[in-house]
Amino acid sequence: MFTTRPEIRGTHGMVASTHYLATMAGWRMFEIGGNAFDAAVATGLALQIVHPYQNGPGGDLPIVLHDARTGKVEVICGQGVSPAAASIDTYRNLGLDLVPGTGLLAPCVPGAFGAWMLMLRDYGRLSLREVIEPAIGYARDGYAVVPMMNSIIGGVEELFRTAWPTSAETWLVNGEAPKVGSMHRTPVVGATYQRLLDEAEAAGGDREDTIEAARRVFYEGFIAEEIDNFCRTTEWLDSTGEAHGGLLTGDDMARWRATVEAPATYDYGGYTVCKPGVWSQGPVFLQQLALLKGFDIAGMNPLGPEFMHTQVECAKLALADREAWYGDPVVNDVPIETLLSDAYNDARRAMVGDDASLDFLPGSPDGRNPALAEFTIFDPHAAASAPGAGEPNAAQAGVGEPNAAPSSSNGDTVHCDTVDRDGNMVACMPSGGWLQSSPTIPSLGFCLGTRAQMFWLQEGFATTLQPGIRPRTTLSPTLAMRDGAPSLAFGTPGGDAQDQWALTMFLRHIHHGYDLQAAIDAPNFHTDHLPSSFYPRTFQPGEVKAEGRYADDVIAAMRNRGHRMTMVGDWASGRMTAVGREQGEHGWFLKGAAHPRFQEAYAVGR
């Protein structure tokens, strides 16, 4: 198969990320003696600077890693919790039925920095200064504006000029989005990280002491103080159309810590696939594998309608279970063992027929009765005047409001993967705190995230808002083991589509012999037949979006099965990166790949 780039191969180290400058920051760590963990931290901190429209210091982060010293796969949870003041009554008293998708009512504790510091301290080799200096340099000296950055900032120019002046000052140039190819500097966030570094080093002690001091500066020092003050003393326009202040406090930040957990796992096709737990959507990937293992995926054309139909129908079932059952296990008894069991998925698999299902039917693990929060039906194929346009489907009759279009400003996510010659391997999915999510805090140069929009303000569901718990995030990096050794680390931004696009890549790689680059380059698809995790929480019945490179007869066959097909750009679906490790005739070799979409991502290695 034609590929846009070669699969990179070597023996020393690999870094792949969704921005080439961040990839080079990570590669620099290998050159100065660091390992895969150091490289991942440097890449991630740089991504906050060069990909500010898709993540930032105010965001969150799950990590799946393999530690060659112990042979263990572990998950670092950098998903911050909801503020202590964030109750359903708080929002109801403001006249709100949903947590806004932008502004200061939607932030949780920013968890990304704490997760990066935990990994650096406990798994890395290099100093804080060595891993953070590339990010400071990009902020201070500038980086080239890519087309997506220009487009996204252009879409919020008016908002910035009229309602978020601190963001206008940071991101607009002469009142407009910075031009493609121009150099853009963000010196304030660079100065924030420089001050953090200086204060951490001034605290004294060894390498680990300095890294822990940096964590305290962020969560208990001047950064937490500035966030607290900004949320308490200012109000800003948000997606409700009204101005609101924030709920996040310095005390919320000081109480939070990143944690290390065991992964959720599933054995498939000779691999043990490892994901974050049920506070993420990660087990959706695993349940899709449990459903798909009853089909002859290897015998299907990976670019054909049978492959697409089968994956879409299994995704609908897994995502329905996600919606009914997944949530923070601190307050939810999630039946994950049953959801991934053979018996349960054998029964669910029998629901996959030759035609597209328009039902949304979670199962009943352990005899429990599923329940879904009320969501809004949006049918992009129905004319506004057509009978039934905008009506709830039969399974959800009477819920939601008709004709509510999905938000076009959900923001996005970034991804990075690293592997070294010792067998350390990392998959990271930073997100949140993107520049269009909330107004820039002028003293810090970055904004807060909006992850609380994933909570429901309806009682009695797995993702019902409670103070101090994790929202069920869409963030879902993947690490796969083979014969007890780390084999693959991969992921893609894309919200609810993450574990659909990534699954397609994985299946083509292991079943059809595509190398990593070919599997990433191949045309992709996903279904939106689910309640969106993002404000305003819409559901698109039967909707499948496919890249325009699919053959016409494939799309026609899907439509004949009842799928409601929307063709998107030829290179619009997925922003995958991946690294791998294989046993060769003369020892282990490493490999890496990155998507060509949007002219940003790159993999390097030697």
C-alpha positions, 0 to 999 in steps of 0.5 A: 500500500502507498504510504505518505512517509516510511515507517521509521525503524531503528534500535536506540529510541523512537518518539512520535507526536502530533507536532514535529517540534514537540517530537524533536524536544523529546528526541533531544532527551535521548541524545543527552542520555534520557530514557523513554519517560524523559522523552515523553515528558519533554514532548508533552511539555512542549506540546502545551506550547506548540499545540495550544489550541489542543492542550495546555498547562491547564489540561489533563492527562492519562498515561499508559507505560511499560517499565522495563525495570519491573516488567509492569504496565501501569497507568498514571491518572492525570485526570483532575477532579471536580471542584468542591463547590461543583454540585448539581445545585450550584449549576441549577441555581444558575438556571443551567441544565448542562455544564457549559462547554467553555468558560470558568464553570467547566474546569476541573483540577488541571492534572497534566502537570502533576502526571508529568512530574510523577512520571519524571520523578519515579521513572525518568533519569533527567533533571527538571531543567533538562526536560522543561527547557525546550518548552520554555524555549518555544514559548520565549523564542516562538514557533511557526504557525501551522494551518490548523492553529490559524483556522482555530484561532480565526474561528474565535477571533470575534469572541476574543476581541469582544468578550475575552480580551486577555485571550485576544492579547495572547493569541491575536496579532493586530486583531487577527489570527496569526498567519500561517508560517509566521512565528508566534511567541507566548512569553508569559507562559514561558515566564511562568514555567521559568519561574516554576523552574527557578523556585523548584531549584531554589528549594534545594535537594536532589533531582527528585526533591526538585521535581516534587518542589515543582509540583508544589509550586504548581498546585500549592504555590503562585500558579494555584494562587493565580488560578484561585484569584482569577476564578474568584474575582472575574466573570467571563462569557461562556457557551450559555451566552452569559458571564459566569465566574469560576468554582475552582480554588487553590484548596481544590488544587492543593488536595489533588495528586496524580495516581498510579493504577493498574490498567484495564486489559484484554487479550486479543490476537496474541496481544494483551491490550492495556488501557486506562480504567473506567474513569476514561473511555479506554475499556470501550476499545477492549470491549470492541475487541471482545465483540470483534473476536467472534468475527473473521476480521482477518478475512475481511477487506480492511477497506471494504464495507463488511469491515466498516459495518462490523466495526461500527455495529460493535462500537455502538454496543460498546459505546452504549455500555460506556454511557450506561456504566462507566464513571469514576470507580471511587463512587461507582461500582462499574461491572467491568469484569462482566462487560469484558467477559466472553459470556456477556459479549457473546450475547451482545455480539448476537445483536450485530446483524446485516443491517445498521441498528438505529437503537441505542441499547446498553446491556444488563451486566450481572442482571443490572438494569441500565439507565441513560441520562436524557440527551438531545437528538440531532439528525444531520440528514433530516430536513427541518420540515420533514416528519420526525426531524429532530425527534428522539429515537424510540429508545429515548422518547420524550427526552431532549430538545429537537434540532439542537446542532452539535457544538463546533468548538469542542477543542481537541487533544494531542498524543505522544508515544516513546520507546527506548532500547531498554524496553521502556514504552509510553503512550500519553494523551494530553488534552484540555486547557486549549486556548479556545476553552476559557479566557487566558489567565493574564498573569500565567499566560494559559487558560483552564480546561473544561472537562467538567462538561462531561458530567451530567446534571441529572441524578442517578447516573455513572457520570452524574456530577459530584464534588471531588470526583473524576469526570469520565474522560474520552482520553484513551492512550493504548499500550499492547504487550506481546509474549510478555514484552512491550509491542505497541504504544499508540493513540489519536485525538478525536473525542468520542472517536478516539477508540474507533480510529485507533482500533481501525489502525490496530486491526489493520496492523495485526490482521492485514499486515499493514506496517504502522505508517500504512495502517495510520495512512489508510482511510478512516471512519467512525460512528456518532451514534452515541450521546456526545461527551461534549456540550451540548451532548447531542446524539446522531442516530445511525451517523457514520462519518467516512473519509472521502478516499473510500471507494464509491461502492463501499459507501453505497454498500454501507448506505444499503445496509441502513447506515447514514453516511456523511463524507468528510475530507479525504484526510480528516479523520484521526491524528494517530501516532504510534511506536513499536518494538519487534524481535528481529533476527539480530535483536530488538528493533524499534519503529515509529509512525505519525499521521500526515493529516493537517501537516503537523505530526512527526515520528523520529528515531534511530 
